[in-house]
Amino acid sequence: MEKEQHKLFFLTDKLVFPPVDSANSDGLLAVGGDLSPERLLLAYKKGIFPWFDNDSIILWWSPNPRMVLYPDKIRVSKSMKKVIRDDKFKLTKNTCFNEVLEHCSSVSRKGQDGTWITKEMKNAYLELYERGIAKSYEVWEGENLVGGLYGIDLGHVFCGESMFSLTSNASKFAFIKLAEELRDKEYGIIDCQLHTEHLASMGAQEISRKEFVRLLNAR
């Protein structure tokens, strides 16, 4: 059987994206455009995110299935419950967004060479942070920043972008605290983008792109 062909969309200065169901089997939807705050916000509202490296043009993705966490389904292990009880960590929010961004871009990750958080991406998310759209959660051990995460807050869905941990359980702590806060605020989902065993172990699951878009539009 001949493999289905997908048209690759090249973005221009116009603030439009093709329908997400036109993405290829890997989730690649479009290339080009820019990382202006307006385009990024439009992308996230449509279920699209940028993901590329220093040697690539801007690539836009909308994978199917999509990894998400329903905040009330966060899974906290016995060992993490003990970490929380022992008050090993302290959590702050939006106090050092730039430092979280830098750590996320520089921390080494298993199976990855380099980073997708390029200088261009950092500048774009810093601008979104200054507009109150991008948020960071920071984890402290004493006076030291040891973990955290950042993402885009759409008001009913939190689009997680990246997390880091310099000591055991620090990023898990941030993720749990994020989920608990968003559960209390009645957010629909935390967008985790792509499947990882780490996220699955904490209760995240895959849903169809169609269901993900429905949840994005459920306000």
C-alpha positions in Angstrom: 0.0 0.0 0.0 1.4 3.4 -0.9 2.2 5.5 2.1 -0.1 8.5 2.7 1.5 11.8 1.7 1.2 14.8 3.9 1.6 18.4 2.7 4.1 20.3 4.7 2.9 23.9 5.5 5.4 26.8 5.3 4.3 29.7 7.5 4.6 33.3 6.4 4.3 36.6 8.3 0.6 36.0 8.5 -0.6 34.8 11.9 -2.3 31.5 10.8 -1.7 27.8 11.3 -3.1 24.9 9.2 -5.7 22.6 10.8 -3.9 20.3 13.4 -5.3 17.2 11.8 -3.2 17.9 8.7 0.0 17.1 10.8 2.0 14.0 9.6 2.2 10.8 11.6 5.0 12.2 13.7 3.0 15.2 14.6 4.9 17.7 12.5 2.4 20.3 11.2 4.3 23.3 9.8 7.7 25.0 9.4 8.9 28.6 9.4 7.2 31.7 10.8 8.6 33.3 13.9 8.4 33.1 17.7 6.5 36.3 18.3 4.3 36.3 21.5 1.2 36.6 19.3 2.1 33.5 17.2 3.2 31.4 20.2 -0.1 32.2 22.1 -2.1 31.4 19.0 -0.2 28.1 18.6 -0.8 27.0 22.2 -4.5 27.8 22.0 -4.8 25.6 19.0 -2.8 22.7 20.4 0.5 23.4 18.6 4.0 23.9 20.0 7.4 24.7 18.6 10.2 22.2 18.9 13.5 22.5 17.0 17.2 22.8 17.6 20.0 25.3 16.7 20.6 23.7 13.3 16.9 23.7 12.2 14.3 26.2 11.1 11.3 26.6 13.4 9.2 23.4 13.5 5.6 23.3 14.8 4.1 20.2 16.2 0.7 18.8 17.1 1.2 15.1 18.0 -1.5 12.4 18.1 -1.9 11.0 20.7 -1.1 13.8 23.2 0.3 13.2 26.7 -1.7 15.0 29.4 -2.3 14.9 33.1 -5.7 15.5 34.6 -4.7 17.4 37.8 -6.9 15.2 40.1 -5.1 12.1 38.8 -1.6 13.1 39.9 0.1 10.0 41.4 2.2 10.6 44.5 4.4 7.7 45.5 5.0 6.8 49.2 8.6 8.0 48.9 7.4 11.4 47.6 4.8 11.7 50.3 7.6 11.3 52.8 9.7 14.0 51.0 6.7 16.3 51.2 6.1 15.5 54.9 9.7 16.1 55.7 9.7 19.6 54.3 12.9 19.0 52.4 11.9 21.5 49.7 10.4 24.9 49.5 8.3 26.0 46.5 8.2 29.5 45.0 6.5 30.7 41.8 7.6 33.3 39.2 10.6 34.5 41.3 13.4 33.5 38.9 11.9 32.5 35.6 15.2 33.2 33.7 17.2 30.9 36.0 14.7 28.1 35.5 14.8 28.6 31.8 18.6 28.4 31.8 18.7 25.2 33.9 16.1 23.6 31.7 18.3 24.4 28.6 21.6 23.2 30.2 20.8 20.2 32.3 21.9 16.9 30.7 19.2 14.5 29.7 19.4 10.8 29.0 19.3 10.1 25.3 19.6 13.8 24.3 22.5 15.7 22.8 22.3 19.5 23.2 19.1 21.3 23.8 15.9 22.4 21.9 15.7 25.5 24.2 17.7 27.8 21.8 18.5 31.4 22.5 15.6 32.4 20.2 13.3 30.2 22.3 14.5 31.7 25.6 13.9 35.3 24.4 10.4 34.4 23.2 9.4 32.7 26.5 10.9 35.5 28.6 8.7 37.9 26.7 5.7 35.7 27.4 6.7 35.7 31.1 6.9 39.5 31.2 3.3 39.5 29.8 2.2 37.1 32.6 1.5 34.2 30.3 4.5 32.0 30.9 5.0 30.8 34.5 7.7 29.1 36.5 7.7 27.0 39.6 10.9 26.9 41.5 12.1 24.3 44.1 14.6 25.3 46.8 16.7 23.2 49.2 17.9 25.8 51.7 19.1 28.7 49.7 19.8 26.7 46.5 17.6 26.4 43.5 17.5 22.6 42.9 14.6 22.1 40.5 11.7 23.6 38.7 9.5 23.8 35.6 8.0 26.4 33.3 5.1 26.5 30.9 2.3 28.5 29.4 -0.8 29.3 31.5 -3.9 29.5 29.3 -6.2 30.0 32.3 -7.9 26.5 32.1 -5.0 24.5 30.7 -1.3 24.6 31.7 1.0 23.8 28.8 4.1 22.3 30.4 7.3 23.1 28.5 10.3 21.7 30.4 11.5 20.8 33.9 14.8 20.2 35.6 16.2 18.6 38.7 19.6 19.1 40.2 18.8 16.7 43.1 16.6 13.7 43.5 12.8 14.4 43.4 13.1 18.1 43.0 11.2 18.2 39.6 8.7 15.7 40.9 8.0 18.0 43.8 7.4 20.9 41.4 5.1 18.8 39.2 3.1 17.6 42.1 2.6 21.0 43.6 1.6 22.3 40.1 -1.0 19.6 39.7 -2.4 20.2 43.2 -2.7 23.9 42.6 -4.4 23.4 39.2 -6.7 20.8 40.6 -7.9 23.3 43.3 -8.3 25.9 40.5 -10.3 23.4 38.4 -8.0 23.4 35.4 -8.9 20.8 32.8 -5.5 19.4 32.1 -1.7 19.8 32.2 -0.4 19.4 28.6 2.8 17.2 28.8 3.1 17.0 25.0 4.9 13.7 24.5 4.9 10.3 26.4 7.7 9.6 28.8 7.8 6.8 31.4 8.6 9.4 34.1 5.3 11.3 33.4 3.3 8.1 33.0 4.5 7.0 36.5 3.1 10.2 37.9 -0.4 9.7 36.4 -0.1 11.3 33.0 -1.8 9.5 30.1 -2.2 9.7 26.3 -5.4 11.0 24.8 -6.4 11.6 21.2 -5.5 15.0 19.5 -9.2 15.5 18.9 -10.0 15.1 22.6 -7.1 17.4 23.5 -8.4 20.1 21.2 -11.8 19.7 22.7 -10.4 20.2 26.2 -8.5 23.3 25.0 -11.8 24.8 23.7 -13.8 23.9 26.8 -14.0 27.1 28.6 
